[in-house]
Amino acid sequence: QPPSSLSIKINNGSTQPFDLVVVFLSFSQVNLATNQIVMNCADIDIITASFVPEGGEEINATGFNYQNEDEKVTLSFPSALQKGSGTLKIDFVGELNDKMKGFYRSKYATPAGEIRYAAVTQFEATDARRAFPCWDEPAIKATFDISLIVPKDRVALSNMNVIDRKPHPEDDSLLEVKFATTPIMSTYLVAFVIGEYDFVEGQSSDGVTVRVYTPTGKAEQGKFALEVAVKTLPFYNDYFNVPYPLPKIDLIAIADFAAGAMENWGLVTYRETALLIDPKNSCSSSRQWVALVVGHELAHQWFGNLVTMEWWTHLWLNEGFASWIEYLCVDHCFPDYDIWTQFVSADYTRALDLDALDNSHPIEVYVNVREVSLSDECKPRTVDLWDCLEQASGKPIALVMSSWTKQMGFPIIVVDQEQQGDDRILKISQKKFCASGPHNGEDCPNWMVPISICTGEDPGCTKLKVLLDSPETTITINSVSPDQWVKINPGTVGFYRIQYSSAMLESLLPGIRDLTLLPVDRLGLQNDLFSLSRAGMISTVEVLKLMEAFVNEPNYTVWSDLSCNLGVLSSLLSHTDFHEEIQEFIRDLFTPIGLKLGWECKQGEGHLDALLRGLVLGKLGKAGHKPTLEEARRRFKDHVEGKQILSADLRSPVYLTVLKHGDSATLDTMLKLHKQADMQEEKNRIERVLGAISAPDLIQKVLTFALSEDVRPQDTVSVIGGVAGSSKHGRKAAWKFVKDNWEELHNRYQGGFLISRLIKLSVDGFAIDKMAAEVKSFFESHHAPAAERTVQQCCENILLNAAWLKRDADDIHQYLLKRKAPPV
């Protein structure tokens, strides 16, 4: 395992090129005599390179052949490097870029308003090669000795603790900072940050020093993340039964940052909005988001960093696990968040929606280096996990799980029942579920499906568990009286959709009205039905009838999922001339809970009440509920005039409501609030709702603003997405804007996941066949390799929307008219 030594000189945070004084890559071994060394290298100019065999003479490289397409360089030597160990030395110049990947500069303003730059890194998946030549693959691990030469008034951080700090011999304005040797690790986890920061510090109960670095003057805003991190490290220590191996961990807020966060070992980087919480000006959903992201990244310190997947094919082991355990961690730290119910709405149902597309993919998919954007016993593969779980449980884990990870999609479980005396007989079958309807082809895949069943007698308790390993089966449940309902998948944990017979579904409806079904099951039932209607397996009218049964619903997450699906439907029906009728349906459904909650926070309320109030008031305001609109305008006026500042939890719904029904003066006021906002969270809050404005000329103004200097590069996407998602006109204008500004947008985000998000947000809402063809043809002539699958999925979604509209629009219209007609 080759140790590496880096020494990087930053002339000044604001200049473009950086000098790498020298990189030593000490081989443990040259395995075969060779006169060439091939390494990963991108946007780097090598000045000199040489190899010093152990105990031998230095051999200078005589040629550097760059394979730019493959991001590689071949170093040629005049004579063969003999078998054995030695040291490779490279002198080169790199670029401190503006691409938010590799080694890049991040723009920030000082408290006095002066624009400055920090130098930061983002190496996952394949961008360490932009900072230094290396073998940039997860399985090729090394130890790293890093030194940074930086301006002496800047903070310099890396993965490890500082072991030496001394003035630079040639320039007393510079400081040489040396860090301890890292454990053996992958290149994508190496990190360094140079800039101006304050910090808050704590110690975990197991003795690890934790620091949260914030922009200057905002140390207070790091306290919440610090509290979460200090609780989380010991929790993971106990859970994994392996101590955190480094002496310290730093969490740092970076101004320009493409992802939400990055788990660099010992130096975790975050967007400001994923780390900073202002006690007065941060809303409840921001706290929850920070807690989840901190939990996620700290889990990676073990799962990903200590133990790393062999190749990006197995990345799901890394990300899938962290995306699950972040919820376990938040549930441990904040039991009142009811976070596992939120998991079903936020992660589980979205995964089902994506995986139902023909353009999905299996969990395990071979990854080519060009697609990646994102010791031997420490290089796990998927099969290793199944082997360990099998040994621990004595169950056929590999057999069951390979049906889920190696084939695309998931099943729909079709259920019917009959009563025989005191017993209930269930007939259960499985088919592949597709967003366009059930798979009816010859070669229908099958899954090994663990199925749980509960009854109305005890909704929280599983009465029976079976493993469905064939296309269909019959199950007998003993002692179930005819008046009791039977439900499949209690807790909504099995990864499948369910289609009940109409009699079974009818029997479950009272459990929604009287709340005897658990919240997570009420949510799952509605979500399954909604997705069946989109797939054309039932009429959307059936879903609207079901939604009306939620009139007594008290649970935030159930409302959130309902609201999300109604948003999808509202967007679909914006293509019709009866869009107002669905707004009326939304107003009728949300008014009772809106009246019950009111505008003011009541004594004894908690986190979830705050989230629910914001959700409901925003939904009513957007749908044009007059009393909500009037109250929102009154509170907005008081807020702007400084008479009564809006609580953080009410800002999004109020901003959204006044903009949706506002004019140019409203937009100007909102842009002024944006300019004055000192917190990135508040800027983002405003950016996300600007697209709600209705007038075409103002929509254009918002789109122009999206690419202005006032919006951080990573946030442009949410401004454009907000326009596309708000109205029929906004959708057309946003797509035109993306096409007109494609070169600038692609240059800014190329190769990263933000380009995929931009495309999805811009075009996913169309519902006309010819738009799918237009999108496809645009991206055939404007290549975006990193977003290829996203483009295919968007075109598929547009065609699905168009089919849904053709199939159900008339029935929906008739139902909405009929429910308002006076009884004859």
N, C-alpha and C positions, 0 to 999 in steps of 0.2 A: 504494500500500500504506500504510494509515494507521498511523502510530506511536501507541502508547498510553502513558499515564503513570498509574501507580497510586500512591496514597499511603494506606496502611491503618494505622489506629490500633487497637492491641489494648489495651484498658483493663487486662485481667487475664485470664490464661489460663483462669480458672474461671468467668467470667461468660458469660452467654448472648449478649446482643447485641454486635456489634462496630460501631464507627463507621468509616465510610469517610470520611476527611476530604474528599477530593475525587478525582475521576477525570477526567483530561483525555483525551479521545479526539480526537486531531488528525486531521481528514480530510486526505487529500491532495486530495480533490476532492468537491464536490457536483456530480453529473453532470447532474441536471435540477432546475430550480427546484421547491421543494416547501415546504409548511408543516407537514409531518409527518416524524418520524424513527421508524422501527420497529426495535427491538432485542430481543435475548433478555434475559430477566430473570425470576428465580424467587425467591420468598421475600425480596423486597427492597422497602423503602419509600423511594421517591425524595422528597427534601425540596425541592430546587430543581434546575433544569436551565436552561442557557442556551447560546446559540451565538454565537461571536464570529467574523464573517467576517474574513479577513485584511485588515488596514487599515480595518476597519469598526467599527460600534458593537455592543455586546453586545445580543442579543435574548433576553429571558427566555421560557422555555416557559410556556404558560398552562394546560396540562392534561396529565395523565398517565393514559392509559387502559390498564389492565392486562388482558391476555388470559391469565388464569391457566392455562387448559387447554392453550394453545399455548406457555406460558412466554415470553410476549412483552409488551413495553410499547410504546405509541405515545406519543411526545412531540409535543404540538401547539404550534405557534408562531403569534403573532398576524399575522405577515406571512410571505410566502414567503422561504425561504433561497435566495439567488441562487446561480447556478452559480459554482463557484470553491472555493478551499480556505478552511479556517477551523478553529476549535477548539470542540469540544463539552465543556461542563463539567457534571458531575453531582455533587450532594451527596446522600448517602443513608445509610440504616441497614440493615444486614443481620443475619442470625442466625448465630451460631456454633452449629451444630446438633449433634445426636447421631446423625446418619444415616450416618456414615462416607462421605459424599459431599459435594461442594461444599467449603465452608470449615467444618471441624468440629472438635470438641474430642475429645481422646484422653486417657483417664484413665490415670494411672500412680502408682506408690507410690515415694516417696523411699527411699533406703537405711534411713532411720529409721522407715519405715512410714507416713509421712504421705501422704494422697491429694492429688494435684495434677493439673492439666490442661495438656496442650500444645495449641496451635492448629495444625492441619495442613490440607493441601488434597488433594483427589482429584477431578480435573476430567473425566477421560475417562469417558463419551463426551461428555455434554452438561451438565456441572455447573459450568463456569466461571461461568455465568449466575447461580449461587447466591452467588457471591462479589462480582461486579461486573457491571453491565449491559454487554453486549458483543455482537458478531456472532459467535455461538458455533458456527461451522461450520469443518471442517478446512481448507477451501480459502481461507477469508478470513484471511490472515496479516497480522501486524503486528510491529513491534518494541515491546518493553515496557520502560519505565523504572519500576522499582518502588522505593518507599520504605516502610519499616515503622517505626511508632512503637511501641516495646515496652518492658516493664519492663527496667531496665538490667541485672538479674542473669540475664536469659534469653538463650539463643542465638537469633539470627535468621538464617534462611537463605532464599535464593531461587535462581532458575536461574543467576544470574551472580555474580561476585565482588563483595565490598563495596568501594565507592570512597570512602565517607564515613561517618563515625560521629560524631554530636555530641549533647550533652545537649539535651533538648527545652526550648525557651525558657520554657514555662509550667509545667513540672513536672519538677523535677530527679530524680524517681524513674524518669523515662522517657528513652529514648534514641531518636534518629532515625537509622535505618540506611538508607543509600542504596546501591543496587546498580547495576552497570554496565548499559548498554543491551544488551538481548538481540539476537541475530540475528533476522531476520524469521521468525516462527513462528506456529503455530496456538494458539488459546486453550486447547485441552485439555491442552497441555504446560506451561502456566504453573504455577508452584508456589511456595508459601512455607510455612515451618515455624517456629514459635516455641515454645521449650521448654527443658528442662535436659538437656544431653547432654555426654558426653565424646567424644573422637575419637582415631583413629590416622591417621597421614598417611604418604603415600609419593609417589614421583614415577615416572611411567612413563618408559621409555627415550626417548620422544619429547617429554619435558618437560611433561607435563600433571600438575598437582597433584591427587592423589587422596586424599580423606578418607573414612573410614568412621565415622559418628556412632553411638554406642551409648548405652544408658541410663547414667546417672551411675554411676561405679565399675566399669563393665564394658568398658573400652576394650580389654582383652586379647581379648575375644570378637569384636572387629572385625578381628583380624589375618589370619584365613584369607580372608575376603572381600576384604581389601585386597590380599593376595598374588594372588588370582585376577584382580582388576580391573587391577592393575599389569601382569600378563602379557597380559591380554586386549586392552587398548587398542592396543598396538603391533601385535598380531596382526590386529585389524580394520583398522587403518591400512594395513597391507600388503595385506590381502585386498581391500579396497575401492579401494585406491590413492587415498584421499582422507583428509587428516589430520583428526583430531577438531577441530572448529572453536572450542571454548570454552577458556578458560584453565584451568578447573578442572572436576572432577566430584565431587559429594558423593553418598555412598550412606548412607541414614539408616534406622534401625530405628524403626518407629512402633508403639506399643503396640496401639491399636485400628485395625485395617486390614482392609478387606473382601477385597481381592484378595491375590495372592501378592506382587506388587510393581507399581510403575508407573514408566514410563520418562521422567518429566518431564525436559526437557533440562537437563542439568547438576546436577539435584537429584533423584536416583532414590530413591523411597520404597519401603520393604519391610516386610512383617510381620517381627517379631523372628525367627521361626523360619526365615525365608528369607535371613537375613543373619548372624545371630550363631552363632558356634561356640566352645564351651568345650573347650579341649584335653583335659580329663579327662572331662567329662560329656556330650559330644556323640557320637552314634553315627555309623557310616560312612554310613548312608543320609542323615543330615542334612547331612554334608559334601558329598555328591554333589548333594543338592537345592540347597544354597547355590551351588555351582559352576554348576549349570545355570541358576538364576534370574539370577545375576549376568551370565552369558554372554548370556542372552536380553535383559535390559534394556539392556545396553551395546550390543548389536547395533542396538537401536531408535534409539540416538543418531544413527546414520546412516539406517537404514532405517525411516522413520516420522517422525523429527524433522527431519533435514536435507531429506529427500524425503518428502512426505506424500501419502497418497491423496486424490483429489479429493473423494470422498464415502464414507460408511460402507459402501456397496456393495462398495468395493474394499479393505475392511479386511483381507480374507484375504491380500492382498499383504504387508501389514504384519506381521500375526500369524503367518501361515503361514511366512514367511521366517525370522522370529526364532525360531519354534519348531523350525525345522530347524537353523539355524546355531548355536544354543546347544549342540547336540551336537558340531558341528565344533570349536567353541571348547573344550569340555571334553575332547575327544579330544586336542586340541593341548596343553592344560595337564596332563592326567592320563591318559596313554595306557594305564595299567594298569587303568582303569575298564571297558575293553571296552564303551564307551558306545554304539557303534552297534548292537551286538546288543540292548542294553537298549532302544534306540529302537524296535525292531520290536515288542517286547512292550508298552512303555509308551505309544507313540503310534500306530504303524501299525495294529496289530490293533484297537485301540479305535476308530480312525477307520472301519475296515471295519465293525465291529459297528454303529456309529451310522448309517452311510451305507446300510446294508442295510434300514433301517426305511422303511415307507411314509411316515412323518412326518419324513423327512430333508428336505434341500433342496439345490439346486445350490450349488456353491462361491460363485458370483456370484449374489447375491440382492438385489433392490432393498430398501433399508432406509428405512422411514418413521422420522421423528424420534422418534416415541413409542416405537418398539421398541428404540432404541439404549440399550444398557447396556454396557456395555463400556468465490510468484510463479508463473505459469502453468506454466513448465517444471519446477516443483517439485511438480506435482500429477498424479502418474501415474495412469493407468487400466490395467486388465488388458491391453488390446490393445497398449499401449506396450511392455510387457515382452516380449510375443511378437515384436513388430517388431524389438526390439534383439537378442533371442536368434536370430532368423531371420537377421539380417544377419551375426551373428558365426559362425553355424554353417553357413549355406547350406542348412539343412534346413527342411521345411514345418512349423515349430513351431506357428503359429496354427491350421492345419488340424487337427493332431493334438490340440492342447490344448483347443480350444473344445469338442471332444466330451467332455472331462473337466470343464471348469469351468461349462459352460452347461446340462448336463443332470444330473439327480440320479442318484446311485447309481454302480454299477460292475459289470463283468461277472464271471460265473463262466466259467472256461475248462474245457471238457470235453475230456479227452484219451483216445484209445485208440491202440494200436500193433499193427503186425504186422512180423515179420521177413521180409525178402526177400533171400536170399543173405547178403551181408555188410552189407546196408543195413537201417536201421530206418525204417519208414514210420509217421509220426504223423498221425492224423486229429484236427484241432483245431477246435472250434467255440466260439462265445461266445453267452451269453444274459445278460440282466440278472439279477443275483443279488438275491433278496429274502430277508429273515429268515424269511419264511413259505414259502420254496421258490422254485424258478426261475420267472421271469416267462414265462407261456405265452400272453399276449395277442397280438392281431394286430399291434399297433404296437410291437413290441419294439425298444427303442433299440439302436444299435450304437456301439461305441467304436473308436477307432484305438489298437490295443493293441500296444506294443512287447513282443515275447516273446523271452526268452533261454532257451537249452537247454544243459544240461551232461550228462555221462555219468559212469558209475562209474570210467572210466579216469582221469579227472582232475576230481574233484568241485569243485575251486576255480576251474576255468577254463571260460569260456563257449565252447561248441563252435559254436553257431549263433545268429544273431539274425535275427528276421523281424518285419515290421510287419503284424499281422492287421488288415486294413481292410475285411473282409467277414464275414458271419455264420459262414462255415466255410472251412477250407482243408486241404490235405494237404502235408506236409513230408517230404522225404527226408533222413535223416542218413546220410552214407556211413561205411563202415568201423566199424560197431558190432557186436561179436560178440554172439551170442544170450544169453550169460550176464551181459552188462552191463546195469545199470539206466540209465534215462534220466529226468532230472528237469527239470521246467519251473521257471522263475523262480529260478535259483540266486542266493543272497544275499537272497532275499525282498525285492526292491526294486520289482517291478511291483505296481500297485495292483489286484489281482484275487484271487479265490478260485480254487482248482483242484480239479476232480473227476477223479481218475484212474480208469481201469478197474480192476477188482479184481486182475487179474494184474499190472498196473503197480505198484499199491500194495503188493502182496505182495512184489514184487522190491525195493522200497525199505526194507522192514522190517529186513533184516540191516544196512543202512547206519546205522540208529538204534542197534542193539545193539552193533555193533563201532565205532561213532563215526566211520565213514569219511565219512558225511554231515557237513557243517559244522554247528556249533551253531545258527546262524541258520536253516539249512534243516531241521534236526530240529525246531526250534521251529515253523517255518512249516507244516510237514506236519501236526503235531499240532493246531495252531490252526485250520487249514483244515478238518480232519476234524471237530473239535468244533463248528465253526459249521455244517457240513453236517448234523450230527446234530440241532442245534437247529432247523434249517430243515426237518427231516423228510425229507431226501434220502438219509440212511443211518440205520441203527439206532445208538443210543447205545452199544449193546454193542460195536460195531466200534471205537469210540473207547476204551472201557475196555480192550479187547484191545491196542490200539496203546499205550496208556499203560503197560501192563505191560512193553513192550519197552524202557522207559527205565530199567531196573533198574541199568545201569552208568553212568548219566548223571552227568558231573562238573560241568556248567556251571550257574552260578547263574541266568542269565537263562532258560535252558530250564526249570529247576525252578520258577522264579518264574511262568512262563506256565502250566505244568502245574498248579501250586498254585492259581492264579487260576481256571482252568477247573474244577478239582475243587471249589473253593469255590462256584462257580455251581451245580454239580450237587448238592452237599451241601445248599445252600439250597433247591433245587427239591425234593429228596427229603425235606426236613423236613416236607413236606405229606403224607408217607406214613407207614405204620407200620413201614417197614424202614430208618429213618434210621440205626440202629446198624450195619447191614450196610455202608453206604457209608463209615462211620467206620472199620470194620475194613479195608476196601479201602485207605483212605488210610494207615492204620497200616502195612499190609503193604508198600505202595509206598515209603513214606518211611523205614522202619526201617533198611534196609541203609546208606543214605547217612547217616542219623543216627548209626549205630554208627561208621561210618568217620570222621565229623567229630569226634564227642565234644563235650564241653562247653568244653574248654580250647583256647585259641588256640595253635597250634604254630609253631615257629620257621620263618621263610621264608614264612609265610602273608601274604596281602595283603588289599586292600579287598574283593575279590569273595568270598574265603573267609569273611570276617566277615559279609557279607550273606547268604551261603548258610547258615551255621550258625544265624543268627537265624531265617531263613525255615523251615528244617527242624525246629528244636526247637519253634518256635511251632505248626507244623502238627501235629507229633506230640502235643504237649501238649494242644492244643485237641481233638484226636480221641480223647483219653483213653488214650494209650500209658502204661501204668503206671510203668515205670522213669523215663520223662521227667517224669511228674507228681510222683513221689516226690522226684526230684532238684531239680525246680523249687521244691517246697515247702521243702526243706532250705535251698536257697540264698536263698530269699525271707526265711526266718526269720533267717538270718545277716545279711542285708542290713538288715532292719528293726532288728535289735538292734545294728547297727553293728560286728559282728564281722568281716564280710567284705563290703565294698561291691561290688555287682554291677557288672561292666563295662557301659558304656553300650550296647554291642551286644547284651547278653543281657537287658536290662531289659524290652523289649517282649514277647519270648516268655515270660519268667518271669511277668510281671504278667498276661498273657493266660491262661496256664495255671492259675495259682492262682485267678484270678477265675472262670474257666469252671467249675471244680470246687470253688468256695469257698462260704462262708456269710456271715452278716452281719458276723462279726468280721473276715473277709478284706476285705470292702467298707469297713468303718470304718477299717481300717489303711491301705487304699489312699487313702481320702479324706484321711487325716491326712498321708500322704506328699505328696499334691497340695498341701495347705495349706502344708507346710514348703518345697516346691520353690521355689528362687530363680530357676530358669531356665524361660522359657516353653516351651522344647523338652520339658523333663521334665513340665511340666503337661499339655501336649498329648499326650505319650506315654501318660499315665495316662488322660486324657479319652477317647482313642480306644478304649481297651480296657474301660472301665467297663461297657459294655453286655453284656459276655460273662457277667456274673453271671446265674444261672439262675432263682432264686426270684422269683415274681411280685411280692411286696411289695418286694423289693430292686430289681427293675427299675423300679418306680414311684419309688423313692427316687433312683435314678440320673437318671430323667427330670426330677424336680423340681430336682435339683442342676444340670441343664443350663441352666436359666433363672435360676439364682441369681447373686448378685454375684461368686461365686468363679470363674465361667467368663467369659472375655472374650466380648463379643457375637459376634465372628466364629467362635468355637470351639463355641458352642452347637450348631451344625449337625452337627459331627462326633460330639458326644456322643449326640445323638438318632439319627444315622445308625448309630452303633456298636450301639445297642440294637436297631434295626430289622434289622440285618444278622446278628445273633447267634443268633436262635432264632425258632421259629414264634410263641411267646408274645410275644417282644420286638417282632416285626414288628407284631402287632395292637396292643400297648400303645403303641408309638411313633406309629402312625397315629392312634390315639384321642387321644393327647397333642397331636399337631399340630392336629387338629381342635378340641380343647377350648381350645387356646391360640393359635388362628389369628390373632386380632386383634393380639395382642402381637407374634407372630413376623412377621406381614406388615408391621406398622408399622416394625419394626426393619430389615427387609431389602428393603422395597418397591422395585421398580425395579432392584435390583441382581441379580447372578448368584447370590448366596447363597440367594435364595428358590427358584431353580431347583434348586440343589444339594440343598436341604432336601427338596423334594418328591420328587426322584429317589431320594435315599437312603431316604426313608420308605416309598415304595410300590412301588418297582421289583421287589421280591422276591415279591410276591403271585402266586399261580398258580391263582386261581379266577375264572371269567368274571364272576361277579356283583361281584367287587371292582373290576373295570375300570369297571363301570357306576356303582358307588358313588363312586369317585374322580372320574369325569367329572361326576357330578351335584353333588358337593361344590364343585368348582371352577366350575361354572356359576352357583352362588349365592354363591360367595366369589371374586370376580374377582382374578386375578393376571396382568395383561397381560404383564408381563416374562417370565412362565413359561409362556405359552400353548403353545408348541411342546413344552416339557418335559412338560407334562400329557398332551398327545396321545401323545408317545413312550412315556410310562409306561403309559398305558392299552393301547397296542399291545403293549408288553413283557409286561404281565400276561396278555393273551390268548394271546400266543405261549407263555408259560410253561405256561398251562393246557392248550394243545393238545399241547405237548411231553410233559407229564405223562400225559395221556390216552393218547397214542400209544405211549410207551416204558416207562412205569412197570413193567408186568408183566414185560416182557423183561429189564429191568435187574435186577429182583428175582430172577428165575429164574437169571440169570447169576451174580449175587453168591452165591446159595445153592449153585449147582453147583460154583463154583470152590473152595468149602470142603468139598464132600462128599468122603468118602474114596473112592478109586478102587475100582470094583467088581472 
